Amino acid sequence: QQQVKQSPQSLIVQKGGISIINCAYENTAFDYFPWYQQFPGKGPALLIAIRPDVSEKKEGRFTISFNKSAKQFSLHIMDSQPGDSATYFCAATSTDKLIFGTGTRLQVFP
Amino acid sequence: KAGVTQTPRYLIKTRGQQVTLSCSPISGHRSVSWYQQTPGQGLQFLFEYFSETQRNKGNFPGRFSGRQFSNSRSEMNVSTLELGDSALYLCASSLGSSRFSGNTIYFGEGSWLTVV
């Protein structure tokens, strides 16, 4: 019940394409869903986050779509760029829990 | 503003030894949390400290321990090291007023531990 399932494990996209990463959770106590971006040799950095009372949040080329009834949320990267190549982690948090997805390695080719 | 600083960045230890890792949070941040990152298990939460008290704990054995000092700096210790403890250990800090929910946590670059 504490898991956050993330897919795909790896993703190859051409420059200008759309990258989509999906996550699913089970615990309805989760109330905050951040996405982190991690470059090699660096710690994860917060990219964008959403609360379950909102179905979509957009920041620049990054959009989170949230489906509360299905307990699923996804990250969409529009106009993907080579500089977006990194590992992306979704996460789900409650007051006392922070569970990460298993990560998606995104590679954007020119 | 300086980010989260972790030391040492790289270290090699022998099985059975112990190790202490250090973390300096962003100035003004009172919450420090620790994570283990491995290719097989991904990112796993170890524990979180707020105002020198352990507030949350993940599912790790008692060999993993930590503490926080009055200046919010934190250390984690792993005793009786095993080969499986080889990982990137990440520290993160946040203002921490409401535990995890809604808190932006800022990660350091991590300490790479290799156990041989």
Backbone of each chain as ProteinMPNN parsed JSONL, in Angstrom:
{"seq_chain_A": "QQQVKQSPQSLIVQKGGISIINCAYENTAFDYFPWYQQFPGKGPALLIAIRPDVSEKKEGRFTISFNKSAKQFSLHIMDSQPGDSATYFCAATSTDKLIFGTGTRLQVFP", "coords_chain_A": {"N_chain_A": [[0.825, -1.206, 0.0], [2.14, 1.074, 0.345], [3.57, 1.619, -1.895], [4.743, 3.342, -4.829], [4.161, 3.154, -8.086], [6.036, 3.43, -10.978], [6.316, 4.195, -14.426], [7.486, 4.528, -17.852], [10.481, 2.523, -17.324], [12.625, 3.41, -18.76], [13.043, 5.89, -21.318], [13.062, 7.01, -24.587], [13.206, 9.803, -26.548], [12.654, 11.939, -29.32], [14.097, 15.128, -30.05], [11.95, 17.848, -29.505], [9.723, 16.303, -29.259], [7.073, 14.769, -27.243], [7.397, 13.845, -23.912], [6.264, 11.352, -21.747], [5.582, 10.318, -18.523], [4.452, 7.976, -16.199], [2.75, 7.487, -13.075], [1.493, 5.55, -10.335], [-0.445, 5.142, -7.39], [-1.412, 3.733, -4.186], [-2.172, 4.298, -1.586], [-4.557, 6.22, -0.097], [-4.08, 8.226, 1.662], [-2.038, 9.811, 0.838], [-1.155, 13.121, -0.002], [0.191, 14.975, -1.474], [2.064, 15.454, -4.368], [4.996, 15.36, -5.7], [7.365, 15.876, -8.383], [10.639, 14.932, -9.234], [13.771, 15.846, -10.679], [16.749, 14.426, -11.736], [20.08, 14.83, -12.439], [23.058, 13.182, -13.663], [25.36, 12.518, -11.067], [24.365, 14.443, -9.423], [22.137, 15.622, -6.819], [18.58, 14.917, -6.503], [16.249, 17.315, -7.8], [13.502, 19.411, -7.1], [10.92, 19.539, -9.45], [8.222, 20.02, -10.239], [5.026, 20.105, -8.642], [1.943, 18.735, -7.302], [-1.297, 18.984, -5.794], [-3.975, 16.796, -4.722], [-6.448, 17.987, -5.16], [-6.477, 19.278, -7.483], [-6.599, 18.923, -10.988], [-4.789, 19.305, -12.982], [-1.588, 20.738, -13.528], [0.52, 23.232, -14.725], [3.768, 24.188, -15.644], [5.648, 26.054, -17.491], [7.178, 24.072, -19.887], [6.486, 21.776, -18.619], [4.011, 19.6, -17.37], [1.756, 18.385, -14.972], [-0.592, 15.823, -14.841], [-3.4, 14.809, -13.06], [-5.253, 12.149, -11.759], [-7.52, 11.554, -9.565], [-9.462, 9.619, -8.889], [-8.592, 7.342, -10.182], [-6.211, 7.081, -8.997], [-3.793, 7.911, -10.12], [-1.061, 9.644, -11.643], [0.666, 11.807, -13.896], [3.567, 12.933, -15.676], [4.124, 15.285, -18.135], [6.295, 16.264, -20.621], [6.617, 18.772, -22.726], [7.735, 19.572, -26.057], [10.335, 18.357, -25.866], [13.756, 18.581, -24.91], [17.317, 18.103, -25.522], [18.658, 18.826, -23.162], [16.883, 18.065, -21.243], [17.393, 15.497, -20.696], [17.667, 13.164, -18.26], [17.127, 11.585, -15.052], [13.927, 10.947, -13.863], [11.867, 11.21, -11.052], [8.842, 10.32, -9.589], [6.878, 11.12, -6.712], [5.119, 10.481, -3.659], [3.493, 11.936, -0.949], [2.571, 12.018, 2.5], [1.621, 13.219, 5.72], [3.588, 11.956, 7.268], [5.025, 10.36, 5.56], [7.123, 9.712, 2.79], [7.323, 8.613, -0.291], [9.082, 7.372, -3.0], [8.836, 6.922, -6.557], [10.227, 4.465, -8.82], [11.816, 5.609, -10.712], [12.554, 7.094, -13.914], [14.516, 6.925, -16.696], [15.211, 9.354, -18.886], [16.025, 9.993, -22.201], [16.794, 12.359, -24.556], [17.099, 12.798, -27.891], [18.87, 14.688, -30.386]], "CA_chain_A": [[0.0, 0.0, 0.0], [3.021, 2.227, 0.397], [4.329, 1.726, -3.121], [4.398, 4.221, -5.932], [4.638, 2.443, -9.27], [6.398, 4.39, -12.022], [6.653, 3.612, -15.727], [8.377, 3.395, -18.082], [11.778, 2.566, -16.655], [13.451, 4.27, -19.604], [12.265, 6.529, -22.359], [13.868, 7.697, -25.593], [12.347, 10.731, -27.276], [13.377, 12.851, -30.202], [13.974, 16.553, -29.737], [10.682, 18.423, -29.933], [8.632, 15.382, -28.968], [6.458, 14.803, -25.908], [7.785, 12.756, -23.001], [5.194, 11.094, -20.773], [5.958, 9.383, -17.467], [3.251, 7.692, -15.42], [2.88, 6.954, -11.724], [0.254, 5.123, -9.703], [-0.287, 4.935, -5.953], [-2.528, 3.005, -3.589], [-2.568, 4.851, -0.29], [-5.345, 7.438, -0.272], [-3.623, 9.251, 2.606], [-1.082, 10.693, 0.172], [-1.828, 14.382, -0.3], [1.082, 15.899, -2.189], [2.708, 14.598, -5.357], [6.061, 16.095, -6.4], [8.25, 15.229, -9.351], [12.028, 15.365, -9.099], [14.651, 15.631, -11.812], [18.101, 14.171, -11.243], [21.148, 14.696, -13.425], [24.144, 12.331, -13.142], [26.273, 13.134, -10.12], [23.679, 15.484, -8.653], [20.964, 15.193, -6.072], [17.308, 15.254, -7.158], [15.75, 18.676, -7.619], [12.066, 19.511, -7.324], [10.561, 20.053, -10.769], [6.849, 20.491, -10.209], [4.267, 19.302, -7.683], [0.509, 18.948, -7.39], [-2.14, 18.442, -4.733], [-5.033, 16.003, -5.369], [-7.67, 18.747, -5.447], [-6.259, 19.912, -8.776], [-6.45, 17.848, -11.979], [-3.671, 19.585, -13.874], [-0.757, 21.886, -13.19], [1.475, 23.456, -15.8], [4.844, 25.154, -15.417], [6.478, 26.049, -18.686], [6.978, 22.894, -20.732], [6.178, 20.638, -17.751], [2.626, 19.533, -16.928], [1.31, 17.201, -14.234], [-2.008, 15.487, -14.917], [-3.721, 14.028, -11.863], [-6.555, 11.48, -11.779], [-7.684, 11.124, -8.175], [-10.272, 8.399, -8.794], [-7.76, 6.226, -10.638], [-4.982, 7.13, -8.201], [-2.688, 7.962, -11.074], [-0.643, 10.968, -12.062], [1.677, 11.691, -14.934], [4.359, 14.116, -16.05], [4.263, 15.491, -19.562], [7.299, 17.261, -20.995], [6.359, 19.187, -24.099], [8.91, 20.092, -26.782], [11.48, 17.82, -25.132], [15.066, 19.067, -25.341], [18.425, 17.265, -25.029], [18.951, 19.227, -21.793], [15.928, 17.409, -20.351], [17.876, 14.135, -20.456], [17.896, 13.031, -16.822], [16.237, 10.612, -14.433], [12.778, 11.604, -13.24], [11.215, 10.45, -9.993], [7.631, 10.827, -8.975], [6.83, 10.821, -5.279], [3.843, 10.719, -2.995], [3.764, 12.235, 0.456], [1.545, 12.346, 3.466], [2.258, 13.931, 6.833], [4.781, 11.289, 7.79], [5.569, 9.42, 4.583], [7.594, 10.22, 1.5], [7.623, 7.417, -1.077], [9.488, 7.691, -4.367], [8.754, 5.947, -7.62], [11.502, 3.804, -9.106], [12.602, 6.453, -11.603], [12.519, 6.926, -15.36], [15.654, 7.554, -17.347], [14.799, 9.972, -20.141], [17.069, 10.436, -23.125], [16.248, 13.138, -25.661], [18.106, 12.866, -28.945], [18.679, 15.828, -31.293]], "C_chain_A": [[0.866, 1.265, 0.0], [3.756, 2.466, -0.905], [3.808, 2.833, -4.026], [5.016, 3.582, -7.165], [4.846, 3.438, -10.404], [6.768, 3.652, -13.297], [6.719, 4.715, -16.78], [9.68, 3.547, -17.303], [12.739, 3.454, -17.435], [12.63, 4.741, -20.789], [13.222, 7.26, -23.297], [12.927, 8.518, -26.454], [13.213, 11.597, -28.175], [13.124, 14.294, -29.79], [12.679, 17.107, -30.327], [9.485, 17.55, -29.638], [8.084, 15.554, -27.558], [6.919, 13.587, -25.108], [6.675, 12.599, -21.973], [5.648, 10.013, -19.804], [4.762, 9.227, -16.534], [3.583, 7.135, -14.037], [1.513, 6.582, -11.171], [0.526, 4.838, -8.232], [-1.517, 4.215, -5.425], [-3.068, 3.679, -2.335], [-3.301, 6.176, -0.468], [-4.961, 8.539, 0.718], [-2.598, 10.202, 1.97], [-1.789, 11.98, -0.256], [-0.946, 15.402, -1.011], [1.956, 15.05, -3.081], [3.745, 15.417, -6.128], [6.758, 15.228, -7.439], [9.646, 15.825, -9.184], [12.804, 15.002, -10.359], [16.066, 15.458, -11.269], [19.069, 13.994, -12.412], [22.274, 13.852, -12.82], [25.07, 13.11, -12.213], [25.654, 14.217, -9.262], [22.554, 14.879, -7.83], [19.694, 15.553, -6.83], [16.908, 16.693, -6.854], [14.27, 18.707, -7.938], [11.781, 20.186, -8.66], [9.197, 20.732, -10.733], [6.089, 19.587, -9.245], [2.794, 19.656, -7.778], [-0.174, 18.384, -6.154], [-3.336, 17.76, -5.389], [-6.329, 16.756, -5.633], [-7.577, 19.487, -6.776], [-6.015, 18.815, -9.806], [-5.261, 18.076, -12.919], [-2.906, 20.799, -13.373], [0.33, 22.009, -14.246], [2.502, 24.496, -15.38], [5.788, 25.075, -16.603], [6.164, 24.849, -19.555], [6.556, 21.648, -19.932], [4.742, 20.716, -17.231], [2.422, 18.254, -16.132], [-0.181, 17.05, -14.489], [-2.317, 14.545, -13.769], [-5.121, 13.463, -11.968], [-6.775, 10.851, -10.41], [-8.432, 9.798, -8.081], [-9.466, 7.171, -9.216], [-6.474, 6.107, -9.837], [-3.751, 7.064, -9.105], [-2.326, 9.414, -11.354], [0.521, 10.818, -13.043], [2.362, 13.039, -15.178], [4.467, 14.148, -17.568], [5.316, 16.575, -19.79], [7.088, 17.578, -22.475], [7.65, 19.696, -24.739], [10.192, 19.649, -26.088], [12.801, 18.249, -25.767], [16.182, 18.147, -24.828], [18.798, 17.586, -23.58], [17.991, 18.647, -20.771], [16.368, 15.984, -20.017], [18.34, 14.005, -19.009], [17.041, 11.867, -16.335], [15.154, 11.365, -13.675], [12.136, 10.66, -12.227], [9.892, 11.114, -9.637], [7.702, 10.476, -7.501], [5.433, 11.099, -4.77], [4.126, 10.934, -1.514], [2.472, 12.365, 1.241], [2.272, 13.033, 4.611], [3.571, 13.288, 7.238], [5.4, 10.285, 6.821], [6.016, 10.17, 3.326], [8.075, 9.001, 0.729], [7.947, 7.843, -2.502], [9.124, 6.567, -5.323], [10.149, 5.446, -7.953], [12.356, 4.565, -10.113], [12.447, 6.07, -13.07], [13.707, 7.655, -15.952], [15.222, 8.044, -18.716], [16.026, 10.382, -20.949], [16.388, 11.124, -24.302], [17.356, 13.31, -26.693], [17.805, 14.005, -29.909], [18.069, 15.402, -32.626]], "O_chain_A": [[0.397, 2.363, -0.3], [4.504, 3.438, -1.01], [2.635, 3.204, -4.0], [6.237, 3.479, -7.279], [3.939, 4.197, -10.749], [7.442, 2.622, -13.262], [6.067, 5.746, -16.618], [9.936, 4.588, -16.698], [13.561, 4.16, -16.851], [11.668, 4.098, -21.207], [14.078, 8.028, -22.858], [11.967, 7.994, -27.02], [14.346, 11.941, -27.838], [12.069, 14.628, -29.25], [12.356, 16.868, -31.49], [8.346, 18.002, -29.752], [8.57, 16.378, -26.783], [6.839, 12.45, -25.575], [6.202, 13.579, -21.398], [6.049, 8.925, -20.216], [4.14, 10.21, -16.131], [4.564, 6.413, -13.857], [0.506, 7.211, -11.494], [1.597, 4.35, -7.873], [-2.53, 4.098, -6.115], [-4.267, 3.636, -2.058], [-2.716, 7.15, -0.941], [-5.461, 9.66, 0.623], [-2.329, 11.275, 2.509], [-2.889, 11.934, -0.807], [-1.316, 16.57, -1.129], [2.528, 14.054, -2.639], [3.406, 16.092, -7.1], [6.733, 14.0, -7.366], [9.817, 17.033, -9.017], [12.533, 13.995, -11.013], [16.523, 16.248, -10.443], [18.891, 13.117, -13.259], [22.427, 13.81, -11.6], [25.507, 14.216, -12.532], [26.344, 14.843, -8.458], [22.082, 13.776, -8.106], [19.729, 16.41, -7.713], [17.198, 17.217, -5.778], [13.823, 18.111, -8.918], [12.318, 21.251, -8.966], [9.05, 21.881, -11.15], [6.466, 18.431, -9.05], [2.428, 20.726, -8.264], [0.308, 17.43, -5.544], [-3.686, 18.111, -6.515], [-7.23, 16.212, -6.272], [-8.486, 20.229, -7.149], [-5.289, 17.862, -9.521], [-4.79, 17.144, -13.57], [-3.489, 21.757, -12.865], [0.975, 21.028, -14.615], [2.159, 25.545, -14.834], [6.611, 24.166, -16.712], [5.009, 24.63, -19.921], [6.3, 20.593, -20.512], [4.307, 21.749, -16.722], [2.85, 17.177, -16.546], [-0.944, 18.009, -14.372], [-1.58, 13.589, -13.53], [-6.073, 14.197, -12.234], [-6.282, 9.759, -10.128], [-8.069, 8.942, -7.274], [-9.647, 6.086, -8.664], [-5.733, 5.136, -9.985], [-2.822, 6.287, -8.888], [-3.18, 10.3, -11.307], [1.257, 9.831, -13.015], [1.809, 14.109, -14.922], [4.853, 13.164, -18.2], [5.234, 17.664, -19.222], [7.35, 16.752, -23.349], [8.544, 20.188, -24.05], [11.041, 20.479, -25.761], [12.943, 18.276, -26.989], [16.009, 17.483, -23.807], [19.216, 16.691, -22.846], [18.243, 18.722, -19.568], [15.779, 15.339, -19.15], [19.294, 14.662, -18.592], [16.321, 11.242, -17.114], [15.439, 12.308, -12.936], [11.896, 9.485, -12.503], [9.833, 12.323, -9.411], [8.498, 9.63, -7.094], [4.668, 11.852, -5.372], [4.905, 10.2, -0.907], [1.432, 12.765, 0.717], [3.441, 13.392, 4.468], [4.551, 13.98, 7.517], [6.211, 9.452, 7.225], [5.375, 11.119, 2.876], [9.112, 8.423, 1.054], [7.186, 8.579, -3.132], [9.106, 5.397, -4.94], [11.139, 5.95, -7.423], [13.508, 4.197, -10.343], [12.242, 4.908, -13.418], [13.885, 8.855, -15.738], [14.905, 7.248, -19.599], [16.939, 11.031, -20.439], [15.52, 10.548, -24.958], [18.406, 13.887, -26.411], [16.644, 14.27, -30.222], [17.845, 16.242, -33.498]]}, "seq_chain_B": "KAGVTQTPRYLIKTRGQQVTLSCSPISGHRSVSWYQQTPGQGLQFLFEYFSETQRNKGNFPGRFSGRQFSNSRSEMNVSTLELGDSALYLCASSLGSSRFSGNTIYFGEGSWLTVV", "coords_chain_B": {"N_chain_B": [[22.409, 32.059, -1.433], [23.706, 29.298, 0.238], [23.614, 25.856, -0.768], [22.486, 22.551, 0.214], [24.962, 20.866, 1.913], [27.084, 18.115, 1.721], [29.325, 15.902, 3.298], [31.745, 13.223, 3.59], [32.263, 13.387, -0.02], [32.925, 11.108, -1.424], [33.669, 7.801, -0.41], [35.386, 4.872, 0.705], [34.86, 1.905, 2.362], [35.514, -0.89, 4.527], [33.915, -4.029, 4.857], [32.115, -4.536, 7.858], [33.175, -2.348, 9.159], [32.428, 0.976, 10.446], [30.642, 3.975, 9.477], [30.438, 7.51, 9.236], [28.437, 10.07, 8.075], [28.093, 13.451, 7.025], [25.967, 16.339, 7.104], [25.109, 19.56, 6.113], [22.486, 21.709, 6.374], [20.447, 23.943, 4.332], [20.663, 27.342, 5.235], [18.582, 28.292, 7.879], [16.789, 26.262, 7.503], [15.112, 23.74, 9.249], [14.48, 21.114, 9.17], [15.916, 18.021, 8.464], [16.474, 15.375, 6.299], [17.267, 11.994, 5.407], [18.333, 9.824, 2.766], [18.633, 6.752, 0.973], [20.085, 5.805, -2.031], [20.037, 3.45, -4.532], [20.805, 1.46, -7.457], [19.157, -0.793, -7.595], [17.11, -0.586, -5.62], [16.226, 1.986, -5.759], [15.233, 5.237, -4.612], [15.178, 5.549, -1.221], [13.65, 6.382, 1.831], [15.294, 7.191, 4.801], [15.454, 8.484, 7.472], [14.108, 11.308, 9.297], [14.839, 14.418, 10.755], [13.919, 16.96, 13.029], [14.398, 19.917, 14.649], [16.323, 18.686, 16.343], [15.149, 16.285, 16.985], [14.187, 12.984, 16.143], [11.795, 12.617, 13.787], [10.511, 11.123, 11.849], [10.819, 7.811, 10.513], [12.232, 5.474, 8.306], [12.085, 2.142, 6.849], [14.55, 0.733, 7.82], [17.318, -1.205, 9.106], [18.506, -1.2, 12.579], [21.165, -0.587, 12.433], [21.516, 1.651, 11.037], [21.628, 4.933, 11.864], [21.0, 8.238, 13.149], [21.53, 11.74, 13.851], [20.74, 15.051, 14.973], [22.02, 18.28, 15.319], [22.049, 21.253, 17.414], [22.397, 23.377, 15.7], [21.133, 22.594, 13.449], [22.611, 21.048, 11.714], [23.382, 17.737, 10.571], [24.133, 14.302, 11.176], [24.641, 11.026, 9.878], [24.984, 7.636, 10.737], [26.354, 4.501, 9.962], [26.655, 1.357, 11.163], [28.669, -1.637, 11.424], [29.163, -2.332, 8.622], [27.785, -3.619, 5.588], [28.101, -5.319, 2.421], [25.922, -4.679, 0.86], [25.278, -2.147, 1.655], [26.463, -0.341, 0.086], [26.027, 2.562, -1.663], [24.46, 5.627, -2.81], [24.18, 8.161, -0.561], [21.863, 10.446, 0.314], [21.222, 13.656, 1.552], [18.699, 15.883, 2.629], [17.128, 19.063, 3.0], [14.6, 21.091, 4.55], [12.18, 23.686, 5.284], [10.327, 22.58, 6.924], [7.985, 22.83, 8.471], [5.548, 21.493, 8.262], [5.997, 18.743, 8.219], [6.2, 16.336, 5.71], [4.213, 16.858, 3.745], [3.549, 19.091, 1.231], [5.902, 20.385, 1.621], [8.786, 21.781, 0.251], [11.591, 19.995, -0.479], [15.094, 20.143, -0.435], [17.779, 18.724, -1.991], [21.102, 17.567, -1.236], [24.257, 16.852, -2.925], [25.048, 14.358, -2.309], [26.652, 11.511, -0.723], [28.903, 9.21, -1.813], [29.11, 5.932, -1.008], [31.149, 3.159, -0.874], [31.345, -0.181, -0.104], [33.651, -2.602, 0.59]], "CA_chain_B": [[22.213, 31.129, -0.32], [24.374, 28.035, -0.013], [22.726, 24.717, -0.787], [22.755, 21.499, 1.185], [26.338, 20.41, 1.75], [27.342, 16.807, 2.305], [30.715, 15.446, 3.316], [32.565, 13.393, 2.394], [31.54, 13.069, -1.257], [33.235, 9.73, -1.799], [34.452, 7.059, 0.571], [35.432, 3.414, 0.584], [34.992, 1.273, 3.672], [35.578, -2.345, 4.535], [32.805, -4.724, 5.54], [32.278, -4.604, 9.305], [33.506, -1.038, 9.709], [31.313, 1.913, 10.544], [30.871, 5.203, 8.727], [29.627, 8.669, 9.624], [28.279, 11.049, 6.999], [27.694, 14.735, 7.575], [25.096, 17.149, 6.254], [24.797, 20.922, 6.551], [21.291, 22.125, 5.616], [20.337, 25.34, 3.928], [20.491, 28.212, 6.391], [17.185, 28.532, 8.228], [16.019, 25.015, 7.423], [15.187, 23.01, 10.518], [14.254, 19.692, 8.925], [16.914, 17.314, 7.659], [16.108, 13.986, 6.055], [18.3, 11.198, 4.759], [17.828, 8.853, 1.815], [19.592, 5.856, 0.339], [19.762, 5.594, -3.445], [20.762, 2.365, -5.18], [20.171, 1.101, -8.739], [18.146, -1.823, -7.43], [16.003, -0.194, -4.729], [15.81, 3.366, -6.001], [15.374, 6.207, -3.527], [14.442, 5.102, -0.037], [13.725, 7.291, 2.967], [15.915, 6.624, 5.997], [14.863, 9.154, 8.642], [13.988, 12.764, 9.248], [15.028, 15.107, 12.03], [13.42, 18.331, 13.122], [14.749, 20.463, 15.962], [17.138, 17.702, 17.073], [14.349, 15.094, 17.316], [13.815, 12.16, 15.0], [10.356, 12.773, 13.631], [10.032, 10.034, 11.021], [11.835, 6.787, 10.285], [11.905, 4.501, 7.281], [12.239, 0.727, 7.207], [15.947, 0.316, 7.763], [17.725, -1.815, 10.388], [19.046, -0.326, 13.609], [22.554, -0.217, 12.125], [21.436, 2.998, 10.467], [21.178, 5.874, 12.889], [21.333, 9.615, 12.829], [21.27, 12.735, 14.884], [20.758, 16.441, 14.51], [22.577, 19.177, 16.319], [21.247, 22.461, 17.655], [22.516, 24.278, 14.541], [20.426, 21.859, 12.391], [23.494, 20.117, 11.016], [22.998, 16.367, 10.894], [25.033, 13.2, 10.826], [24.096, 9.678, 9.923], [25.993, 6.628, 11.019], [26.025, 3.108, 9.64], [27.599, 0.481, 11.844], [28.819, -2.998, 10.909], [28.834, -2.182, 7.205], [27.61, -4.782, 4.734], [28.319, -4.991, 1.004], [24.675, -4.097, 0.355], [25.13, -0.751, 2.075], [27.059, 0.496, -0.953], [24.927, 3.374, -2.201], [24.561, 7.077, -2.696], [23.382, 8.62, 0.57], [21.451, 11.82, 0.071], [20.64, 14.442, 2.627], [17.851, 16.949, 2.117], [16.631, 19.934, 4.064], [13.415, 21.896, 4.253], [11.745, 24.473, 6.432], [9.868, 21.477, 7.755], [6.933, 23.135, 9.441], [4.427, 20.559, 8.168], [6.557, 17.451, 7.86], [6.464, 16.179, 4.288], [3.199, 17.362, 2.821], [3.653, 20.46, 0.756], [7.229, 20.959, 1.879], [9.814, 21.606, -0.772], [12.846, 19.536, 0.103], [16.255, 20.444, -1.271], [18.768, 17.672, -1.81], [22.518, 17.758, -1.484], [24.752, 16.042, -4.031], [25.187, 12.997, -1.841], [27.919, 10.866, -0.361], [28.997, 7.891, -2.44], [29.746, 4.969, -0.121], [31.441, 1.841, -1.423], [31.77, -1.129, 0.918], [34.385, -3.706, -0.065]], "C_chain_B": [[22.865, 29.793, -0.655], [23.355, 26.908, 0.042], [23.053, 23.744, 0.323], [24.145, 20.929, 0.903], [26.543, 19.085, 2.457], [28.824, 16.472, 2.224], [30.814, 14.088, 3.995], [31.762, 13.06, 1.141], [31.749, 11.613, -1.659], [34.014, 9.062, -0.667], [34.32, 5.571, 0.336], [35.691, 2.848, 1.966], [35.006, -0.238, 3.502], [34.387, -2.904, 5.296], [33.108, -4.833, 7.03], [32.637, -3.277, 9.952], [32.245, -0.21, 9.89], [31.669, 3.188, 9.804], [29.95, 6.292, 9.26], [29.629, 9.668, 8.484], [27.697, 12.322, 7.593], [26.871, 15.537, 6.578], [24.882, 18.51, 6.891], [23.62, 21.417, 5.729], [21.398, 23.567, 5.154], [20.048, 26.185, 5.166], [19.009, 28.498, 6.633], [16.305, 27.303, 8.152], [16.21, 24.215, 8.694], [14.962, 21.509, 10.355], [15.365, 19.141, 8.041], [16.462, 15.871, 7.521], [17.208, 13.302, 5.253], [17.666, 10.127, 3.893], [18.974, 7.993, 1.308], [19.154, 5.657, -1.11], [20.655, 4.505, -4.012], [20.069, 2.036, -6.497], [19.027, 0.111, -8.555], [16.916, -1.383, -6.653], [15.538, 1.238, -4.937], [16.089, 4.248, -4.802], [14.532, 5.755, -2.34], [14.711, 6.033, 1.131], [14.307, 6.571, 4.18], [15.297, 7.195, 7.27], [14.87, 10.656, 8.444], [14.116, 13.339, 10.648], [14.502, 16.524, 11.933], [13.701, 18.81, 14.53], [15.354, 19.405, 16.865], [16.377, 16.428, 17.443], [14.052, 14.306, 16.041], [12.3, 12.139, 14.889], [9.75, 11.65, 12.811], [11.169, 9.063, 10.746], [11.339, 5.831, 9.214], [12.182, 3.089, 7.765], [13.669, 0.247, 7.005], [16.339, -0.275, 9.116], [18.373, -0.8, 11.312], [20.501, 0.071, 13.382], [22.625, 1.199, 11.55], [20.879, 3.937, 11.538], [21.583, 7.287, 12.488], [21.153, 10.501, 14.039], [21.33, 14.122, 14.262], [21.222, 17.32, 15.653], [21.75, 20.458, 16.416], [21.342, 23.46, 16.5], [21.901, 23.664, 13.283], [21.32, 20.954, 11.558], [23.17, 18.69, 11.472], [24.11, 15.4, 10.502], [24.229, 11.915, 10.764], [25.25, 8.698, 10.055], [25.475, 5.261, 10.571], [27.091, 2.243, 10.294], [27.619, -0.887, 11.165], [28.422, -3.041, 9.424], [28.76, -3.532, 6.494], [27.806, -4.34, 3.287], [27.098, -4.275, 0.424], [24.433, -2.668, 0.777], [25.78, 0.202, 1.071], [25.944, 1.25, -1.669], [25.335, 4.833, -2.208], [23.645, 7.495, -1.546], [23.135, 10.117, 0.409], [20.865, 12.436, 1.322], [19.783, 15.526, 1.977], [17.396, 17.815, 3.277], [15.393, 20.677, 3.596], [13.086, 22.722, 5.481], [11.063, 23.568, 7.437], [8.708, 21.735, 8.676], [5.803, 22.123, 9.406], [4.888, 19.196, 7.688], [6.702, 17.365, 6.347], [5.477, 16.906, 3.389], [3.404, 18.826, 2.483], [4.997, 21.1, 0.968], [8.145, 20.73, 0.699], [11.086, 21.151, -0.08], [13.957, 19.717, -0.919], [17.346, 19.428, -0.966], [20.186, 18.199, -1.969], [22.954, 16.854, -2.628], [25.095, 14.614, -3.597], [26.599, 12.588, -1.468], [27.914, 9.471, -0.955], [29.786, 6.966, -1.512], [29.929, 3.647, -0.857], [31.966, 0.966, -0.292], [32.419, -2.32, 0.217], [34.716, -4.812, 0.944]], "O_chain_B": [[22.604, 29.221, -1.714], [22.371, 26.972, 0.779], [23.795, 24.061, 1.252], [24.451, 20.556, -0.23], [26.223, 18.94, 3.637], [29.484, 16.725, 1.216], [30.031, 13.814, 4.905], [30.672, 12.497, 1.247], [30.836, 10.97, -2.177], [34.892, 9.667, -0.052], [33.305, 5.077, -0.155], [36.624, 3.26, 2.655], [34.574, -0.781, 2.486], [33.918, -2.307, 6.266], [34.223, -5.18, 7.418], [32.431, -3.092, 11.152], [31.145, -0.634, 9.537], [32.839, 3.459, 9.534], [28.825, 6.022, 9.681], [30.684, 10.064, 7.988], [26.911, 12.28, 8.54], [27.056, 15.426, 5.366], [24.518, 18.608, 8.063], [23.732, 21.538, 4.509], [22.31, 24.302, 5.533], [19.278, 25.782, 6.037], [18.281, 28.892, 5.722], [15.193, 27.3, 8.681], [17.333, 24.034, 9.163], [15.217, 20.728, 11.273], [15.707, 19.72, 7.01], [16.11, 15.223, 8.507], [17.969, 13.941, 4.527], [16.61, 9.586, 4.221], [20.12, 8.434, 1.223], [17.987, 5.375, -1.378], [21.88, 4.616, -3.98], [18.877, 2.3, -6.648], [18.034, 0.169, -9.28], [15.797, -1.767, -6.993], [14.544, 1.654, -4.342], [17.055, 4.037, -4.069], [13.316, 5.6, -2.452], [15.851, 6.421, 1.387], [13.866, 5.479, 4.538], [14.687, 6.465, 8.052], [15.535, 11.194, 7.559], [13.561, 12.801, 11.606], [14.622, 17.191, 10.905], [13.285, 18.176, 15.499], [14.944, 19.247, 18.015], [16.918, 15.576, 18.149], [13.713, 14.876, 15.004], [11.61, 11.688, 15.804], [8.605, 11.26, 13.042], [12.338, 9.446, 10.747], [10.176, 5.429, 9.213], [12.476, 2.867, 8.94], [13.947, -0.556, 6.114], [15.777, 0.094, 10.147], [18.74, 0.301, 10.901], [21.016, 0.961, 14.059], [23.671, 1.847, 11.581], [19.776, 3.731, 12.043], [22.408, 7.485, 11.596], [20.69, 10.072, 15.096], [21.89, 14.328, 13.185], [20.851, 17.114, 16.809], [20.866, 20.705, 15.595], [20.458, 24.302, 16.341], [22.123, 24.157, 12.177], [20.813, 20.162, 10.763], [22.743, 18.468, 12.605], [24.911, 15.67, 9.607], [23.26, 11.736, 11.501], [26.346, 8.922, 9.54], [24.311, 4.92, 10.78], [28.281, 2.382, 10.011], [26.701, -1.243, 10.427], [27.462, -3.711, 9.044], [29.543, -4.446, 6.753], [27.696, -3.158, 2.963], [27.233, -3.373, -0.403], [23.485, -2.036, 0.311], [25.655, 1.42, 1.201], [25.025, 0.64, -2.216], [26.385, 5.221, -1.695], [22.45, 7.201, -1.572], [24.061, 10.927, 0.373], [20.105, 11.8, 2.052], [20.112, 16.024, 0.9], [17.293, 17.344, 4.41], [15.174, 20.863, 2.4], [13.626, 22.504, 6.566], [11.195, 23.754, 8.647], [8.457, 20.942, 9.584], [5.15, 21.908, 10.428], [4.24, 18.571, 6.848], [7.29, 18.267, 5.751], [5.867, 17.502, 2.385], [3.426, 19.685, 3.364], [5.221, 22.234, 0.546], [8.265, 19.609, 0.204], [11.6, 21.839, 0.801], [13.774, 19.472, -2.112], [17.781, 19.292, 0.178], [20.442, 19.138, -2.723], [22.129, 16.171, -3.235], [25.396, 13.764, -4.434], [27.585, 13.223, -1.843], [27.046, 8.653, -0.652], [30.971, 7.185, -1.26], [28.973, 3.088, -1.396], [32.919, 1.334, 0.395], [31.809, -2.96, -0.64], [35.327, -5.817, 0.58]]}, "name": "protein", "num_of_chains": 2, "seq": "QQQVKQSPQSLIVQKGGISIINCAYENTAFDYFPWYQQFPGKGPALLIAIRPDVSEKKEGRFTISFNKSAKQFSLHIMDSQPGDSATYFCAATSTDKLIFGTGTRLQVFPKAGVTQTPRYLIKTRGQQVTLSCSPISGHRSVSWYQQTPGQGLQFLFEYFSETQRNKGNFPGRFSGRQFSNSRSEMNVSTLELGDSALYLCASSLGSSRFSGNTIYFGEGSWLTVV"}
